[in-house]
Amino acid sequence: MPVSHGLYAELSNMATQSNDTDWGSSGREVNQVLSTVAGSLSIFGTIMIFITFALWKDMRTTSRKILVFISIGDLFTAMVNVSGVSMSSTTGILDMTFCKIQSFVNIAAILSSFFWTVYLSIFLYLSLCGLRREREKKVMFVFHVTAWGIPLIVALSAASVGNAFGQTSISDGWCWISRNLSSNLLLFWMFFAGKGWEILSYLAITIFYIKAKIVLKRKMCSSSSTPFLTTASLVAARKADRKFTMVPIIFILLRMWGTIRFISYVVCLPECKKTGPNLNPHIEFLLRILHGVGDSSQGFANFIIFCLFTDKIHYKIKLWCSRVCPFVKTHIADDKYNNYESYSALDDSINHPASK
């Protein structure tokens, strides 16, 4: 108890000392440590997703390919956030050239991650509805054109406006849209280059995962859907159902803190354009910490959900350990795993291998 009270008192003291333009050296240090740890875990998580996809051919399903595309955006986002927080925490300012490059990469990467995350929810829903392979190719083509093309267009559009990139009052230290723009332009670019797409992502991901859960429950309850009559498939279906609940909740929980700060900022414009959201110092301090940690953690969260919580990967890790260390025995029988494989569409969130 004394330790927790001491920690709370220390955080409260740092929050009281902080303000929007200079929130104190102690606040910067706490923010740098937490955001760097979160970003580093996210980088580790995305690299592990790449490794599992590259090592095991039977993991190269369409949903796993989409997860890799999400992870590319999350990797660059985490790298940008960590570099921005580290440099701004050292001096409080960033080199303008570095700031512009960081802003461009940040916008393109995070929007791409949003698009692919939404598309994963759409693809899972369509798969449960019986998406055919020939139509899957067309769907994936549209996904690629929009998920890579639109973020690039948005980033290039912002770059074409000479003074659009710069330090902002509502990031956690990294560069984004310059607070030196007029209030109307600032609001437009913040919506167009990030927050508008983010809010749409909240809605789309929630809607399609709910629709997927409804379809899945109907299949589980339908006596005519023969694959769902076995014990193995029911277990896989329940696991998939839990994932369909976890993904939108975790996505929103990680990113909502930046959205709250953005809404608070919009409400107080134009008075707070250069000072940041007009909030209680304690609340703003905590929101800023959560913002930095949440925005940098998406890659690690995806690693936990789609790798650590996937039975196929558990099995493969145990199998690899048994081959490297003969005295380590895997407790999963091959025939049991092969029987499970036909139902892995549900637990691994996919119904057939990716088209080549």
DOLONU-319508 format. One record per residue (C-alpha): residue number from 0; z, y, x. Coordinates in steps of 0.25 Angstrom, whole numbers. Each point is the difference from the previous one (the first is absolute). Layout:
N
LOFI   num      c3      c2      c1
LOFI   NUM       Z       Y       X
...
This chain:
356
LOFI   num      c3      c2      c1
LOFI     0       0       0       0
LOFI     1       3      10      11
LOFI     2     -13      -3       7
LOFI     3      -8       2     -13
LOFI     4       8      13      -3
LOFI     5      -3       5      14
LOFI     6     -15      -3      -1
LOFI     7      -1       7     -14
LOFI     8       7      12       6
LOFI     9      -9       1      12
LOFI    10     -12      -1      -9
LOFI    11       5      10      -9
LOFI    12       3       9      12
LOFI    13     -14      -1       5
LOFI    14      -6       2     -14
LOFI    15       9      13      -1
LOFI    16      -5       5      13
LOFI    17     -15      -3      -3
LOFI    18     -10       9      -7
LOFI    19     -15      -2      -3
LOFI    20      -6       6      12
LOFI    21      11      -4      10
LOFI    22       9     -11      -5
LOFI    23       8      -1      13
LOFI    24      -1      -9      12
LOFI    25      10     -10      -6
LOFI    26      -9      -1     -12
LOFI    27     -12      -2       8
LOFI    28       6     -11       9
LOFI    29       4      -8     -12
LOFI    30     -13       2      -7
LOFI    31      -8      -4      13
LOFI    32       8     -13       2
LOFI    33      -1      -5     -14
LOFI    34     -15       4      -2
LOFI    35      -3      -6      13
LOFI    36       7     -13      -3
LOFI    37      -7      -1     -14
LOFI    38     -13       4       6
LOFI    39       1     -11      12
LOFI    40       4     -10     -10
LOFI    41     -12       3      -8
LOFI    42      -9      -1      12
LOFI    43       6     -13       3
LOFI    44      -2      -5     -14
LOFI    45     -15       4      -1
LOFI    46      -2      -7      14
LOFI    47       6     -12      -5
LOFI    48      -9       0     -13
LOFI    49     -12       1      10
LOFI    50       5     -11       8
LOFI    51       2     -10     -12
LOFI    52     -13       4      -5
LOFI    53      -7      -3      13
LOFI    54       7     -13       4
LOFI    55      -1      -8     -13
LOFI    56     -14      -1      -7
LOFI    57       6      -5     -13
LOFI    58       8      13      -1
LOFI    59     -13       8       0
LOFI    60      -1       1     -15
LOFI    61      -5      13      -7
LOFI    62      13       5      -3
LOFI    63       5      -2      14
LOFI    64     -13       8       5
LOFI    65       4      11     -10
LOFI    66      14      -1       6
LOFI    67      -6       2      14
LOFI    68      -7      12      -5
LOFI    69      13       6      -5
LOFI    70       7      -3      13
LOFI    71     -11       8       8
LOFI    72       3      12      -8
LOFI    73      15      -3       1
LOFI    74      -1      -2      15
LOFI    75      -6      14       2
LOFI    76       9       7     -10
LOFI    77      12      -6       8
LOFI    78      -5       4      13
LOFI    79      -3      14      -5
LOFI    80      14       2      -6
LOFI    81       7      -5      12
LOFI    82      -8       9      10
LOFI    83       2      12      -9
LOFI    84      15      -2      -2
LOFI    85       2      -3      15
LOFI    86      -8      13       4
LOFI    87       5       9     -10
LOFI    88      15      -5       2
LOFI    89      -2       4      15
LOFI    90      -4      14      -2
LOFI    91      -1       3     -15
LOFI    92     -15       3       2
LOFI    93     -13      -8       2
LOFI    94     -12       3       9
LOFI    95     -11       5     -10
LOFI    96     -11      -9       5
LOFI    97       9     -12      -1
LOFI    98       5       5     -14
LOFI    99     -14       1      -5
LOFI   100      -4     -14       5
LOFI   101      13      -5      -6
LOFI   102      -2       6     -13
LOFI   103     -15      -6      -1
LOFI   104       5     -14       4
LOFI   105      12       1      -9
LOFI   106      -8       4     -13
LOFI   107     -11     -11       3
LOFI   108      10     -11       3
LOFI   109      10       2     -11
LOFI   110     -11       2     -11
LOFI   111      -7     -12       5
LOFI   112      13      -8      -1
LOFI   113       2       6     -15
LOFI   114     -14      -5      -4
LOFI   115       2     -14       6
LOFI   116      14      -2      -6
LOFI   117      -6       4     -14
LOFI   118     -12      -9       3
LOFI   119       9     -12       3
LOFI   120       7       2     -13
LOFI   121     -13       1      -7
LOFI   122      -6     -13       7
LOFI   123      12      -8      -3
LOFI   124      -1       3     -15
LOFI   125     -15      -3       0
LOFI   126       3     -13       8
LOFI   127      10      -4     -11
LOFI   128     -11       3     -10
LOFI   129     -10      -9       7
LOFI   130      -8       9       9
LOFI   131     -12      -8       5
LOFI   132      -5       0      14
LOFI   133     -13       7      -3
LOFI   134       7      11      -7
LOFI   135      11       1      11
LOFI   136     -11       4      10
LOFI   137      -4      11      -8
LOFI   138      14       4      -3
LOFI   139       4       0      15
LOFI   140     -12       8       3
LOFI   141       4      11      -9
LOFI   142      14      -1       6
LOFI   143      -5       2      14
LOFI   144      -9      12      -3
LOFI   145      11       7      -8
LOFI   146      13      -4       8
LOFI   147      -7       4      13
LOFI   148      -9      11      -5
LOFI   149       8       9      -9
LOFI   150      12       1      11
LOFI   151     -10       4      10
LOFI   152      -7      10      -9
LOFI   153      13       6      -3
LOFI   154       5       1      14
LOFI   155     -14       6       4
LOFI   156       1      10     -11
LOFI   157      13       5       4
LOFI   158      -4       1      15
LOFI   159     -12       8      -4
LOFI   160      10      11      -5
LOFI   161       3       6      13
LOFI   162      15       3      -3
LOFI   163       3     -12      -9
LOFI   164       8      -9      10
LOFI   165      13       4       6
LOFI   166      15      -1      -1
LOFI   167       5      -1     -14
LOFI   168      13       3      -7
LOFI   169       1     -14      -7
LOFI   170      -3     -10      10
LOFI   171      10      -7       9
LOFI   172      -5       6      13
LOFI   173     -14      -4       0
LOFI   174     -12       9      -3
LOFI   175      -8       0     -13
LOFI   176      -4      12      -8
LOFI   177       3      14       6
LOFI   178      11       8      -7
LOFI   179      -8      13       5
LOFI   180     -10      -2     -11
LOFI   181       1       8     -13
LOFI   182       8      -7     -11
LOFI   183     -12      -4      -9
LOFI   184      -7      -6      12
LOFI   185      12      -7       5
LOFI   186       3      -6     -13
LOFI   187     -14      -5      -1
LOFI   188      -1      -6      13
LOFI   189      13      -7      -1
LOFI   190      -4      -6     -13
LOFI   191     -14      -4       5
LOFI   192       4      -4      14
LOFI   193      12      -9      -4
LOFI   194       9       2     -11
LOFI   195      -9      -1     -12
LOFI   196      -6     -13       5
LOFI   197      15      -5       3
LOFI   198       4       3     -15
LOFI   199     -12      -7      -5
LOFI   200       3     -12       9
LOFI   201      14      -1      -6
LOFI   202      -6      -1     -14
LOFI   203     -12      -9       3
LOFI   204       8     -10       8
LOFI   205      11      -1     -10
LOFI   206     -10      -2     -12
LOFI   207      -8     -10       7
LOFI   208      12      -8       5
LOFI   209       5       0     -14
LOFI   210     -13      -5      -5
LOFI   211       0     -11      10
LOFI   212      14      -4      -4
LOFI   213      -4      -1     -14
LOFI   214     -12      -8       3
LOFI   215       8      -9       9
LOFI   216      11      -2     -11
LOFI   217     -11      -4     -10
LOFI   218      -6     -10       9
LOFI   219      14      -6       3
LOFI   220       3      -1     -15
LOFI   221     -14      -6      -4
LOFI   222      -1     -15      -1
LOFI   223     -15       1       2
LOFI   224       1       5      14
LOFI   225       1     -13       7
LOFI   226       3       5      14
LOFI   227      13       7      -5
LOFI   228       6     -13      -6
LOFI   229       5      -5      13
LOFI   230      13       3       7
LOFI   231      -6       5      12
LOFI   232      -9      10      -7
LOFI   233      11       5      -8
LOFI   234       8       2      12
LOFI   235     -11       8       6
LOFI   236      -2       8     -12
LOFI   237      14       4      -1
LOFI   238      -1       5      15
LOFI   239     -12       7      -3
LOFI   240       6       7     -12
LOFI   241      12       4       8
LOFI   242     -10       6      10
LOFI   243      -8       7     -11
LOFI   244      14       7      -3
LOFI   245       4       3      14
LOFI   246     -13       7       5
LOFI   247      -1      12      -9
LOFI   248      15       2       0
LOFI   249       1       0      16
LOFI   250     -13       9       1
LOFI   251       6      10      -9
LOFI   252      14      -1       6
LOFI   253      -5       3      14
LOFI   254      -9      11      -4
LOFI   255       7       7     -11
LOFI   256       9       9       9
LOFI   257     -12       7       5
LOFI   258      -5       2     -14
LOFI   259      13       6      -4
LOFI   260       0      10      11
LOFI   261     -14       3      -3
LOFI   262       3       3     -15
LOFI   263      12       8       4
LOFI   264      -9       8       9
LOFI   265     -11       3     -10
LOFI   266      11       5     -10
LOFI   267       5      10       9
LOFI   268     -14       5       5
LOFI   269      -3      11       5
LOFI   270      14       4       4
LOFI   271       2     -12       8
LOFI   272     -13      -2       6
LOFI   273       4       1      15
LOFI   274      15      -4      -2
LOFI   275      -2     -13      -8
LOFI   276       7      -6     -13
LOFI   277      11       9      -5
LOFI   278      10     -11      -1
LOFI   279      15      -2       4
LOFI   280       1      -2      15
LOFI   281       6     -13      -2
LOFI   282     -10      -5     -10
LOFI   283     -12       5       9
LOFI   284       6      -6      12
LOFI   285       1     -14      -6
LOFI   286     -14       1      -7
LOFI   287      -6       4      13
LOFI   288       6     -12       7
LOFI   289      -4     -10     -11
LOFI   290     -14       7       0
LOFI   291      -2      -3      15
LOFI   292       5     -14      -1
LOFI   293      -7      -4     -13
LOFI   294     -14       6       4
LOFI   295       1      -8      13
LOFI   296       5     -13      -6
LOFI   297     -12      -5      -8
LOFI   298      -6      -9      10
LOFI   299      14      -7       3
LOFI   300       2      -2     -15
LOFI   301     -14      -6      -2
LOFI   302       4     -10      11
LOFI   303      13      -4      -6
LOFI   304      -7      -2     -14
LOFI   305     -13      -7       4
LOFI   306       4      -7      13
LOFI   307      15      -3       0
LOFI   308       1      -3     -15
LOFI   309     -13      -9       1
LOFI   310       3     -15       0
LOFI   311     -14      -3       7
LOFI   312       5       9      12
LOFI   313      13      -7       0
LOFI   314      -6     -13       1
LOFI   315     -10       4      11
LOFI   316      12       6       9
LOFI   317       8     -13      -2
LOFI   318     -13      -8       4
LOFI   319      -2       9      12
LOFI   320      14      -2       5
LOFI   321       0     -15      -2
LOFI   322     -13       0       9
LOFI   323       6       9      11
LOFI   324      14      -6      -1
LOFI   325      -2     -15      -4
LOFI   326      15      -1      -2
LOFI   327      -1      10     -12
LOFI   328      -4      -7     -12
LOFI   329      -7       6     -12
LOFI   330       6      -4     -13
LOFI   331     -13       2      -8
LOFI   332      -8     -12      -2
LOFI   333     -15       1       2
LOFI   334      -3      -6     -14
LOFI   335       9       9      -7
LOFI   336      -6      12       7
LOFI   337     -14      -4      -3
LOFI   338       4      -2     -15
LOFI   339       6      14       0
LOFI   340     -13       5       7
LOFI   341      -8       0     -13
LOFI   342      10       9      -7
LOFI   343       2      10      11
LOFI   344      -9       9      -7
LOFI   345      13       4      -7
LOFI   346      10       1      11
LOFI   347     -10       6      10
LOFI   348      -6       8     -11
LOFI   349     -15      -5       1
LOFI   350      -8     -10      -6
LOFI   351     -11      -4      10
LOFI   352      -4       3      14
LOFI   353      -7      13       4
LOFI   354     -15       0      -1
LOFI   355      -6       1      14
